[in-house]
Structure formats: C-alpha cells, structure tokens
Amino acid sequence: MTSRASSPESWLETAAALALAHVRYWLTVAPCVRTQLRRWHDHAETIADPILRAHAATRLRDEWGNTEVIATLCTLAPRRHRTVVVHAAVALQVMYDYLDAVTEQPIPGATRAGRQLFRSFTVALTPGEDPLDYYRYHPHRDDSGYLDALVESARASIAELPSVATVLPIARRVAARFGEAQVRSHAVPTDGTEQLEAWAAGYAKAADLAWWEWAGGAAASILTVHALVSAAADASTTHLQATQIHDAYLLSSSLTTMLDSLIDEKHDASTSAHRYIAYYPTADEAACRIALLARRAMAAARHLPHPAHHAMTVAGIAGFYLSDPQARHGGPHVVAARVTPELRPIIVPILATFRAWRWVTKR
C-alpha cells in the first residue's frame, strides 16, 4: 500500500507548498529577517559587559543562518500578520541562541542562574507580564538592556496576533520545558547524566521515545514555539490544533537535535560538550532510530492544518543538516542513507537548495 507521505497527491501538494514558501520567503520574509538581525547585532555591540557582548555577538555571527532557516515557518502566517510574526520569530530565536551561550558557561550556581535567565521566555510569551531580573543569580549582569529589548520586541509582536489566547498557554509550557532541558543538558559535565535522565524518563515513555530523544526534543523545542506563534497569526486556530502542533513538533525538535548532534559529533567529542548522539550504542542503531524519528515526524505533520507546509518543514530540517559536508562521511553518512529515503521525494529539491545555499554562504 502506498503511504500518504509518498503518494503522488502528497508529493504534488508538498512540492506546491515548497514553491509557495520560496516565493513568500524571498519576497516578504527574508528581507525582514535580515533587517531584524542587523538591528540586534547593532544592539549587541553596545552591551557593556564584555563577556555578555562576546556571547551575543558570537551567536549572531555564527547562528544567523539558523535564524534565516527557522523563519521559513513564518511563511505560513497570513500576509497581513507575517511581518509581525517575523519580528517575534527573530527576537525569540536570538534570545534562545544568546541564552544557550550564556547558560552553558561553568559558573557557581549555574543551574539556578540558567533557570532564572530562561524565565525571560515566560515573560515574552505573556502579554502584560512584568519584566524580571533575569540576571539575578548570574555574575555578569550589565547587558545594556539587550535581553529586556528582545523580550519586549517578541511580546509586543505576539500580542498583535489574533489567536494568542488559544496558543500562548501551550507555548509557555513548551518554553518552560526547553529552558529546563537546556539547563540540565549544560549541567551534564558537572552534575552527570542521571539528573537529565531522571527528569526526562517519564515524559519519554509517554511519547514512546528514548529518554535522550525526548530530552533532545525538549531542548530544541524553540522550534515548537515558532510553529505555535505562526499558528497564532491565523484567527481560526483552535486549542486542538495547537495541541497537535505541540505533539508533532516535539518529534521534529527531537529530529533536529539528533541531526545537529550527529553533524557536530567530531567537534564535540574533542570537548566537554554534552553529546546526545553518544547515547546510541552503535552507529547503526543511531541511523535506525533517527530514520524512525523522521518517519514519525513526517506522519505527524500530515495530520496538522496545512499538512503540506509542515511536511516541507520536516524535510527542510533534515535537508539543512544532511546538506552539511560532514554528512558525506562516516556515521553522518550512514544516518543520511537511512533518513533520506524516509523523506523522498520532497527532500531531493530541498537538499539541492541547501547545498546551493551552503556553497553561496560558505556554511
């Protein structure tokens, strides 16, 4: 029997969604993303504390491509709300990348400091919420209003969207989850794996995932927040649909983390960085499990509103990582050989697009 994911109708719908997303992205999203990134880069350069300034500037320099890619989700927003969604998406992603850098540093009381910093997302996702002292437990504090400005930009933009009351309670739970996951992941080199496994195990069992797959998905769930914010731009979004987006994007987020860890494995193995991919006992099992994640993420995407667009997003996640030159050799090549067939035929043009993008941008 031909699966829905590989049926001719499905392929045509997803190809059409890809073409439409390209047009929307280059005409209405990309210029706005680049303007916003320049805005935050200029602000980062004014940060008084040299350590915080270095974190902000380095992440904006190294992760700008991730922000551009994640902004493809904004193409799903209705035209009249799309610019506002882009403003929110860029602010949220820049916040996430910046706090990831700040909270991975080994400081006394790092876990408490990290949790307090990630509370900024709760404020950003709660219109009317009072700001907090996010650096309360951190030794470096003078960011010249950088984090406050990111929070306010995201919050003000999100408040304009028609379905915020439906979407934001779920988005806040997701943000609390990825904040906790990031803090616990960064604590592995000092506090061990057990604290992360104990926290994730019950949730992972309910989701039918290995504990590290769930934890990795939780850590990357900023992707889920982006999908939910884009859905908030649609006045017809229901609570059930927002819940379905939450469930589907946990799988996509897990796929993101596993592929990211896979591509960075050689580099991370030479450092003390926490490596999610290392929990798989063999390269073959890693390939089988990541291929299964891709299959499950694609199936879940097919049950969402605008299924072709979300299917394109899943294939785009895989294409982004598997287009990396590292995926041509060793363990990453083994995984690529298993994952790619799960996402054919739509991943073929996506891989070609990302390879061209990497060639042009030297990434």
C-alpha positions as CSV (number, residue, x, y, z in Angstrom):
1,M,0.0,0.0,0.0
2,T,1.3,3.5,-0.8
3,S,1.7,5.7,2.2
4,R,0.1,9.1,2.4
5,A,3.6,10.6,2.8
6,S,4.8,9.2,-0.5
7,S,1.6,9.3,-2.6
8,P,1.6,11.3,-5.8
9,E,-1.0,13.7,-4.4
10,S,1.1,14.2,-1.3
11,W,4.2,14.8,-3.3
12,L,2.4,17.4,-5.6
13,E,0.9,19.2,-2.6
14,T,4.2,19.4,-0.7
15,A,6.1,20.5,-3.9
16,A,3.5,23.2,-4.3
17,A,3.9,24.2,-0.7
18,L,7.6,24.4,-1.2
19,A,7.3,26.6,-4.2
20,L,4.8,28.9,-2.5
21,A,7.0,29.1,0.6
22,H,10.0,30.0,-1.5
23,V,8.1,32.9,-3.1
24,R,6.8,34.1,0.2
25,Y,10.1,33.7,1.9
26,W,12.3,35.7,-0.5
27,L,9.7,38.4,-1.1
28,T,8.2,39.0,2.3
29,V,10.3,37.2,5.0
30,A,14.0,37.2,4.2
31,P,14.3,41.0,3.9
32,C,12.6,41.5,7.2
33,V,14.7,38.8,8.9
34,R,17.9,40.4,7.8
35,T,16.8,43.9,8.9
36,Q,15.9,42.5,12.3
37,L,19.2,40.6,12.6
38,R,21.1,43.8,11.8
39,R,19.1,45.6,14.5
40,W,20.0,43.0,17.1
41,H,23.6,42.9,16.0
42,D,23.8,46.7,16.4
43,H,22.3,46.4,19.9
44,A,24.7,43.6,20.8
45,E,27.7,45.8,20.0
46,T,26.5,48.2,22.7
47,I,26.5,45.7,25.6
48,A,28.7,47.0,28.4
49,D,29.8,43.7,29.9
50,P,32.5,42.3,27.5
51,I,31.6,38.6,28.3
52,L,27.9,39.1,27.6
53,R,28.8,41.2,24.5
54,A,31.0,38.4,23.2
55,H,28.3,35.8,23.7
56,A,25.7,37.9,21.9
57,A,27.9,38.9,19.0
58,T,29.3,35.4,18.5
59,R,25.9,33.8,18.4
60,L,24.6,36.4,16.0
61,R,27.6,35.8,13.8
62,D,27.6,32.0,13.9
63,E,23.9,31.3,14.2
64,W,22.3,33.8,11.8
65,G,21.8,31.0,9.2
66,N,19.7,29.1,11.8
67,T,17.5,32.2,12.2
68,E,17.0,32.5,8.5
69,V,16.1,28.9,8.1
70,I,13.7,28.9,11.1
71,A,12.0,31.9,9.6
72,T,10.6,29.7,6.8
73,L,7.8,28.8,9.3
74,C,6.7,32.4,9.1
75,T,5.7,31.9,5.5
76,L,2.6,30.1,6.9
77,A,1.3,33.2,8.6
78,P,-1.3,35.2,6.7
79,R,0.1,38.1,4.8
80,R,-1.2,40.9,7.0
81,H,0.4,39.4,10.1
82,R,3.5,38.0,8.5
83,T,5.9,40.8,9.3
84,V,4.8,40.8,13.0
85,V,5.4,37.1,13.1
86,V,8.9,37.6,11.7
87,H,9.7,40.2,14.3
88,A,8.6,37.8,17.0
89,A,10.4,34.8,15.5
90,V,13.8,36.6,15.1
91,A,13.6,38.1,18.7
92,L,12.7,34.6,20.2
93,Q,15.5,32.8,18.2
94,V,18.1,35.4,19.0
95,M,17.1,35.1,22.7
96,Y,17.3,31.4,22.6
97,D,20.8,31.3,20.9
98,Y,22.1,34.0,23.3
99,L,20.8,32.3,26.5
100,D,22.2,29.0,25.2
101,A,25.6,30.6,25.1
102,V,25.3,32.3,28.4
103,T,23.9,29.3,30.4
104,E,26.5,26.8,29.1
105,Q,29.3,28.6,30.9
106,P,30.6,26.9,34.1
107,I,29.8,29.4,36.9
108,P,28.9,28.8,40.5
109,G,25.1,28.1,40.8
110,A,24.8,27.7,37.0
111,T,21.5,25.8,37.3
112,R,19.7,28.4,39.3
113,A,21.2,31.2,37.2
114,G,20.1,29.4,34.0
115,R,16.6,28.8,35.1
116,Q,16.2,32.5,36.0
117,L,17.5,33.6,32.7
118,F,15.2,31.3,30.7
119,R,12.2,32.8,32.6
120,S,12.5,35.6,30.1
121,F,10.6,33.4,27.7
122,T,7.6,33.2,30.0
123,V,7.5,37.0,30.1
124,A,8.0,37.2,26.3
125,L,5.0,34.8,25.8
126,T,2.8,36.6,28.3
127,P,1.3,39.9,27.2
128,G,1.2,42.3,30.2
129,E,3.6,40.4,32.3
130,D,6.1,42.5,34.4
131,P,9.8,42.1,33.5
132,L,12.0,40.2,35.9
133,D,15.6,40.5,37.0
134,Y,16.8,37.7,34.6
135,Y,20.5,38.0,35.7
136,R,19.7,37.9,39.4
137,Y,21.9,34.8,40.0
138,H,24.4,35.4,37.3
139,P,27.8,37.1,37.9
140,H,27.6,39.0,34.6
141,R,24.6,41.4,34.6
142,D,25.2,44.5,32.5
143,D,23.8,43.7,29.1
144,S,22.8,47.3,28.4
145,G,19.1,46.3,28.1
146,Y,19.7,43.7,25.4
147,L,17.7,40.8,26.9
148,D,14.9,43.2,28.0
149,A,14.7,44.6,24.5
150,L,14.5,41.1,22.9
151,V,11.7,40.1,25.4
152,E,9.7,43.3,24.7
153,S,10.1,43.0,21.0
154,A,8.8,39.4,21.0
155,R,6.0,40.2,23.4
156,A,4.7,43.3,21.6
157,S,4.7,41.5,18.3
158,I,2.9,38.4,19.6
159,A,0.3,40.5,21.3
160,E,-0.9,41.6,17.9
161,L,-1.8,38.1,16.7
162,P,-5.5,37.0,16.7
163,S,-5.1,33.6,18.3
164,V,-2.7,34.4,21.2
165,A,-5.2,33.4,23.9
166,T,-5.5,29.9,22.3
167,V,-1.8,29.4,21.6
168,L,0.2,31.1,24.3
169,P,-0.7,28.8,27.3
170,I,0.8,25.9,25.3
171,A,3.8,27.9,24.1
172,R,4.6,28.9,27.7
173,R,4.7,25.2,28.8
174,V,7.0,24.5,25.8
175,A,9.3,27.4,26.8
176,A,9.5,26.2,30.4
177,R,10.4,22.7,29.1
178,F,13.2,23.8,26.8
179,G,14.6,26.1,29.5
180,E,14.8,23.2,31.9
181,A,16.2,20.9,29.2
182,Q,18.9,23.4,28.3
183,V,19.9,24.0,31.9
184,R,20.0,20.2,32.7
185,S,21.9,19.5,29.5
186,H,24.5,22.1,30.2
187,A,24.9,20.6,33.7
188,V,25.8,17.1,32.5
189,P,29.6,17.7,32.5
190,T,29.5,18.7,36.2
191,D,26.3,17.0,37.6
192,G,26.2,13.9,35.5
193,T,23.7,12.3,33.2
194,E,21.5,10.9,35.9
195,Q,19.7,14.2,36.7
196,L,18.8,14.7,33.0
197,E,17.7,11.1,32.5
198,A,15.6,11.1,35.7
199,W,13.8,14.2,34.6
200,A,13.2,13.0,31.0
201,A,12.4,9.3,31.5
202,G,8.7,9.5,32.4
203,Y,7.9,12.0,29.6
204,A,9.9,10.0,27.1
205,K,8.0,6.8,27.9
206,A,4.7,8.6,27.3
207,A,5.9,9.8,24.0
208,D,7.4,6.4,23.0
209,L,10.9,7.9,22.7
210,A,14.3,7.0,24.3
211,W,14.9,9.4,27.2
212,W,17.7,11.2,25.4
213,E,15.5,11.6,22.3
214,W,12.8,13.2,24.4
215,A,15.3,15.4,26.3
216,G,16.9,16.5,23.0
217,G,13.5,17.3,21.6
218,A,12.6,19.3,24.7
219,A,15.9,21.2,24.4
220,A,15.2,22.2,20.8
221,S,11.5,23.0,21.3
222,I,12.0,26.6,20.4
223,L,11.0,25.2,17.0
224,T,7.6,24.3,18.5
225,V,7.2,27.8,19.8
226,H,7.9,29.2,16.4
227,A,5.3,26.9,14.9
228,L,2.8,27.9,17.6
229,V,3.4,31.6,17.1
230,S,2.9,31.2,13.3
231,A,-0.4,29.4,14.1
232,A,-1.4,32.3,16.4
233,A,-1.4,34.6,13.3
234,D,-4.4,32.5,12.0
235,A,-7.7,33.6,13.6
236,S,-9.2,30.1,13.0
237,T,-6.6,28.2,15.1
238,T,-8.2,26.0,17.8
239,H,-6.9,24.6,21.0
240,L,-6.9,21.1,19.5
241,Q,-4.9,22.3,16.5
242,A,-2.4,24.0,18.8
243,T,-2.1,20.8,20.8
244,Q,-1.5,18.8,17.7
245,I,1.2,21.2,16.6
246,H,2.8,20.8,20.1
247,D,2.9,17.0,19.7
248,A,4.1,16.9,16.1
249,Y,6.9,19.4,16.7
250,L,8.3,17.6,19.6
251,L,9.2,14.9,17.1
252,S,10.6,17.4,14.7
253,S,12.6,19.0,17.5
254,S,14.0,15.6,18.5
255,L,15.0,15.0,14.9
256,T,16.6,18.5,14.9
257,T,18.7,17.8,18.0
258,M,19.8,14.3,16.9
259,L,20.9,15.5,13.5
260,D,22.6,18.6,14.9
261,S,24.5,16.4,17.4
262,L,25.4,14.0,14.7
263,I,26.9,16.6,12.4
264,D,28.8,18.2,15.3
265,E,29.9,14.9,16.8
266,K,33.6,15.0,15.7
267,H,34.0,18.6,17.1
268,D,32.0,17.9,20.3
269,A,33.9,14.7,21.0
270,S,37.1,16.8,21.4
271,T,35.4,19.0,24.1
272,S,33.4,18.5,27.2
273,A,30.1,19.3,25.3
274,H,27.1,17.1,26.0
275,R,26.5,14.9,23.0
276,Y,23.0,13.5,22.6
277,I,24.1,11.3,19.7
278,A,26.6,9.4,22.0
279,Y,23.7,7.7,23.9
280,Y,23.0,5.4,20.9
281,P,25.1,2.2,21.5
282,T,26.1,1.9,17.8
283,A,26.1,3.9,14.6
284,D,23.6,1.5,13.0
285,E,21.1,1.9,15.9
286,A,21.5,5.7,15.7
287,A,20.7,5.6,12.0
288,C,17.7,3.3,12.5
289,R,16.3,5.5,15.3
290,I,16.9,8.8,13.6
291,A,15.2,7.4,10.4
292,L,12.2,6.4,12.6
293,L,12.1,9.9,14.1
294,A,12.0,11.3,10.6
295,R,9.2,8.9,9.6
296,R,7.1,9.7,12.7
297,A,7.7,13.5,12.4
298,M,6.5,13.4,8.8
299,A,3.4,11.3,9.7
300,A,2.5,13.7,12.5
301,A,3.0,16.7,10.1
302,R,0.5,15.1,7.7
303,H,-2.2,15.4,10.4
304,L,-1.8,19.1,11.0
305,P,-3.6,22.0,9.4
306,H,-1.7,22.9,6.2
307,P,-0.1,19.5,6.2
308,A,2.0,20.0,3.0
309,H,3.7,23.0,4.6
310,H,4.5,21.1,7.8
311,A,5.7,18.1,5.8
312,M,8.0,20.5,3.9
313,T,9.3,21.8,7.3
314,V,10.2,18.3,8.4
315,A,12.0,17.6,5.1
316,G,13.7,21.0,5.5
317,I,15.0,20.2,8.9
318,A,16.6,17.0,7.6
319,G,17.8,18.8,4.4
320,F,19.5,21.5,6.4
321,Y,21.7,19.1,8.4
322,L,22.2,16.4,5.7
323,S,23.4,19.0,3.2
324,D,26.3,19.7,5.5
325,P,29.6,18.4,4.1
326,Q,30.1,16.3,7.3
327,A,27.1,14.2,6.2
328,R,29.1,12.7,3.3
329,H,31.4,10.6,5.5
330,G,31.4,8.2,8.5
331,G,28.5,8.0,10.9
332,P,26.6,11.0,9.4
333,H,26.7,9.4,6.0
334,V,25.2,6.2,7.4
335,V,22.4,8.2,9.0
336,A,21.8,10.2,5.8
337,A,21.5,7.0,3.9
338,R,18.7,5.8,6.2
339,V,16.9,9.2,6.7
340,T,16.8,10.4,3.1
341,P,14.6,7.5,1.8
342,E,12.0,8.3,4.5
343,L,11.5,11.8,3.2
344,R,11.7,11.2,-0.5
345,P,10.8,12.7,-3.0
346,I,10.4,16.1,-1.3
347,I,13.8,16.1,0.3
348,V,15.5,15.9,-3.1
349,P,14.9,19.5,-4.1
350,I,15.3,20.7,-0.5
351,L,18.8,19.1,-0.3
352,A,19.7,20.7,-3.6
353,T,18.6,24.1,-2.3
354,F,20.5,23.8,1.0
355,R,23.6,22.6,-0.8
356,A,23.5,25.7,-3.0
357,W,22.8,27.9,0.0
358,R,25.9,26.5,1.8
359,W,28.0,27.0,-1.3
360,V,27.0,30.6,-1.7
361,T,27.2,31.4,2.1
362,K,30.3,29.2,2.7
363,R,28.5,27.5,5.6
